[in-house]
């Protein structure tokens, strides 16, 4: 939660600095964000390649564990496709790109900003932060209504870090391995799915 | 788009090559890059009056999308849990 607050405060700081005209012209005229994004993607790739924890966790697990990230991805895309019909001014691919953030709001909003502009980027940032908050606060209710996998699927890409504590608490310790593996797979899918739908 | 994915795959190969080393600094570097990019996104939004005047619309649309995305996931989570994760 503290990490989310720090991230949001950077966004708000940029917004206020721009509103109050505190920025030097060079910063506004030059678009550094593409280079920052390239560096970010390289680093994200490195961290995935370097981390063999998820593969180790998979040993001794039943193949059915693969169904959990699949449920998250398909369920999210179905839900977003459905509401794209009622949201004014948002196309199917806009909604699918935003949904493909799976709660990984920092990365998805940055991508969507680059491909679709700042407005959709802001929508992606907000929607995916709300998803993380729903998971953090709603985990006990989700377990009640939809079973012990529900907080894992709701948490999306965040289930190996920020939402892992609430999952451990409300789904139980036996679901920690599922949550870590699920977070890894969904996390990995974010850059592919977001760029796919945003570039469509 | 292909460029981005290509850069990420290259990063993965580099990361895998150094898998015996503990690359703790990567997580910190990722955080810094994300802070920078969100600061820049904040600037882009602040300079754009069209977005600033529409923040309320963006807010409720974000809520609708978040609920739909989470809702779709948990419904399928229930199906998977019910049929594959509970012993009858």
Interface residues (C-beta under 8 A of the other chain):
Chain A: X3 X6 X7 X8 X10 X11 X12 X13 X14 X15 X16 X17 X18 X19 X23 X27 X28 X32 X33 X36 X37 X38 X39 X40 X41 X42 X43 X44 X45 X46 X47 X48 X49 X50 X51 X52 X64 X67 X68 X71 X72 X74 X75 X76 X77 X78 X79 X80 X82 X83 X86 X87 X90 X95 X98 X99 X102 X106 X107 X109 X110 X111 X113 X115 X118 X119 X121 X122 X123 X125 X126 X127 X128 X130 X131 X134 X135 X142 X145 X146 X147 X148 X149 X150 X152 X153 X154 X156 X191 X192 X195 X196 X198 X199
Chain B: X1 X3 X4 X5 X7 X8 X9 X10 X11 X12 X13 X14 X15 X16 X17 X18 X19 X21 X23 X26 X27 X29 X30 X31 X33 X34 X35 X36 X37 X38 X39 X40 X41 X42 X43 X44 X45 X46 X47 X48 X50 X51 X52 X54 X58 X59 X61 X62 X63 X64 X65 X66 X67 X68 X69 X70 X71 X72 X73 X74 X75 X76 X77 X78 X79 X80 X81 X82 X84 X85 X86
